[in-house]
Amino acid sequence: MPLNLEPNIPDPDGFYEELVACQRDLPDDKALLFQAKLLLVLANHVGERSVLTQAMQAALRSL
């Protein structure tokens, strides 16, 4: 399965607002921990190692 890099979230602005709201009152260290835990939950949901590798490579390329 190839990594989908096309827009795929029905309400991207609403998702972004919810994501920001989850971290708004957290200190920086807790916000980073939240992000790491969210990443691992989503990675587990995806499950396919080749897709996860493609996602990591895409993220590195965008730095």
C-alpha angles and dihedrals in degrees: 000000000000122000112261109226094169119104105278107161113099094212106025094168092051091047091050092049091050092047092051092045091055089060102031098101097032123106113244095261092052091046090054090048090050090051092049092048092047090051091052093047091051093043089053090050092052090045097173108116096206091055091048090051090050090050093051091049092049091050092050092049091054094057 
